[in-house]
Amino acid sequence: MNVFDIGIILFIAIFAIAGAKQGLIKSAISLVGIIAVFLIAFYLKNPFGNFLCKYLPFFKFTGELEGLVSINILIYQLLAFIIILVLLLSIYGILTSVSGLIQKLVNATIILKLPSAIGGFIVGILEGYLFVFLILLFLVLPFQNFKMFTDSSLVNTVVYKTPILSSTTSNVTNSIKDIYEVSDKVVNKKISTNEANLEIIDTMIKYDITTAHTVEQLVILDKLDGVTGIDKIIAKYK
């Protein structure tokens, strides 16, 4: 058990205590709301991410990522998810204020207060776990080779073995793993920048991060200027 494992346990414990104080109704509505927000944001990120790719300028990388223009597609997909998530969480925050009023009525009844606190404690654990999953997902994706992450049993369990959530995000995690491997090949000069771009594009289409149609439109818009052989990748998925 390392520092991340201890941090995860403490984080979930804080949510459990907060859940007990909030009560069952408010905690349950909060949990359902967060799950709904996460799933909606995740499934809306692709169309919104494709829109951002088409109409916003691509970043020009330097250093080890120089010339890997295709990574912009992944960046805009992640940005789309964050934007949608923040907007939905803002709306969700307004709606939870209503559940707080209902919970106050329940707490006013002494008989229901204790069961509500116990239920809220349990739901708080689940809510804390969900937040841990989201936080670790964003931390592990860009820093998945970081030793403290790889040495943590809880980090790997939460990110890769959580029922429903891990399978929902598996395409993203798998694609980023493959893209890291491609970037390592470029750094070690095993493949050219053009070959790397083609592999990255192929990976993102394969894992439904983007579509062949979107890539085709980006080619027309000269967003992938300098990358040759994309037509073969597009034809592969049409």
N, C-alpha and C positions, 0 to 999 in steps of 0.2 A: 504493500500500500504506500503510494507516494503522496506528495502534497496535493495533486489534483484529485485523487480519490477522497482525501480528507475534506477538501473544498466542496466536492459534490455532495457528500453526506451532510455537511453543515448547511449548505444551501437548501437542500431538501427539508432539513429539520426546521429551518426558519419558516419555510412555506407551510409546513405542518402546523407549527404553533400559530401562525397567522390564520390558517384555515380554522383552527379551533376557536379563535377569537371572533372570526367573521361569522361562523355558523355554517350549517349544511347548505341552506338555500343559496346564499350568496356565493359560497365556494363552488357549489355544483354549477351554477350559472356561469361563473367565471371560467371554470374548466372547459365546459362545453363551448363557450365563446372563443376561448383561445385555440382549441382544436379546430373549430370552424374557420377561424381567421387564418390559421396556418395552412389548412388544406385549400381554401379559396385562393390565398396568395400564391401557393405553390402551383396550382393549376392555371392561374391567370398569367404567371410570369412568362410563359412561352410566347403567347401572342403579343404581349406588351414589350417583351424583350426584343422580339423581331422588329417591332415598330421602332424601338430606340435605335437598333442597328441600322435601319434604313435612313433615319432622319437626323441622327446625331453623328458628329465627326468621330472617326476612329483615332485612338491614341497611337502615337509613334513611340515604341519602346526603344530603350538603349541598353547597353550592357549585354547580359546573357540572353535577354529576350528580344534583342534587336532583330527586326525583320519578321517576327512572329505576329503578323497582323491578324491572323485568324483568332487569336486569343481574345480579341475585342468582342467577338460574338458571345463568349462565355461571360466576360465582364458585364456586358449589358444585360444578360439573362439574370445574373446575380443582383445587379442594380435594380432591375425590374421587380424582383422578388422583395427586396428591401423596401422599395417605395410603396408597393401595394400593401406589404405587411404593416408599415407605419401608419398608412391611411386607415386600414381596417382596424388596427388597434386603437386609433383615436375614436372611431365610431363606437367600438366595443366599450371603451371607457365611459362613454356617455350612457350607454344602455345599462351598464352594471350599477349605476347610481340608483336605478329603479329597484333592482334586486336588494339593495341595501335597505330601502324603506320596508320591504316585505320582511327582511330578516329582523328588523327592529321590533316588528309586531310579534314574531315568534319568540324572541328573547324576553319579551314582556310576560310571556307565559312560562312560569317557573318549571312546569312539568316537561315542556319541550326543550328547555334550554340545554340540559345536559346531553340528551341524544343528538341535538343539533351540533353541539361542540365536538362530540366524538365523530360524528359524520363529517364535520368540517375538517377535523384533523386528518382523516383518511383521504378525503378529497384534496386537501392541501399537499399531501405527499405526492399524489398523482400530478397535481399542477406544478409542483416544484420540479418533478422529474421531467415534465414536458419542457419547462423553461431551460433546464440543464441540457436537454437534447438540442434545443434551438441554439443555445450559446455554443455548445461544443461543436455543432455542425459548422458554424461559421469560423470557429477557431481551428478545427482539425483540417478543414478543406485547404486553406492556404499553408498550414504548418504541419501537414500530416507526417512529415519525417522528423519532427521535433522529438528528441529523445524522451522527454517527460511525458509526452502523449503516448508514444509507442510502449513505454514501460508501465503505463497505467492500465490496469485490468478493467476498471470501471468506465474509463473513456471509451475503450473499444467496445465494451458491452453496450453502453448507451447508444453510441453512434451507429454501430453495425448490427446489433442484435435485438433492438427494441421492436416488438411486434407492430405491424402496420406502418409505423413511422419510418423504420429503416428500409422497408421494402418500397415505400412511397418515394423515398429520396435516393434509392440505390442507383438510379441512372445518373444522377448528379455526382454522387461520390465515386462511382466507377469511372465516369468520364474524366473526372479530375485526376484520378489515379493514373489513368492512361496518358493524360496530357503531361503530367509530371514526368512520366517515363520518356515521353517524346522530347521534352525540353532537356532532360539529362543527356539524351543522345546528341542533341545539338551542342550542348556545352562540351561534351567529350569528342565532338567532331566526328561522330559516327554516321550522321546523315546531314544533308544540306538544309538550309533554311526553307527552301521550297518544298523539299520532301517532308519536313516537319509540319509545315502549314497544311499540306495535303492530308497527312495523318491526323492532324488535329481536327480538320473539317470532317473527315471520314468518321472519326470518333464521336463528334457532336451530333452528326446525323444519325449514326447507329444507336446512340443512347437517347434520341429524341430531345436533345438540348435545342436543336434547331431543325429545319427541314431543308430538303434539297431545293424546294421552290424558293425559300428565303435566300439560300446561298446563290442561286441563279440570279435573283434580283440584285444581290450585293455585287455580283460580277458586272451586271449591266450598269450599276451606279458607280462602278470603278472603286468600290470600297476595298476590294481584294486585289488591287492593282499590283502587278509584279509576281503574282502567284500563277504559275502555269500548270496546266493539266487538271484544272478543276472540273472541266467538262466530263472527264471520265468518272470522277466521284459522283457528280450529279446524275449521270446516266445509270450508275450502279444502283441508285435508290429510286429511280423513276419507274 
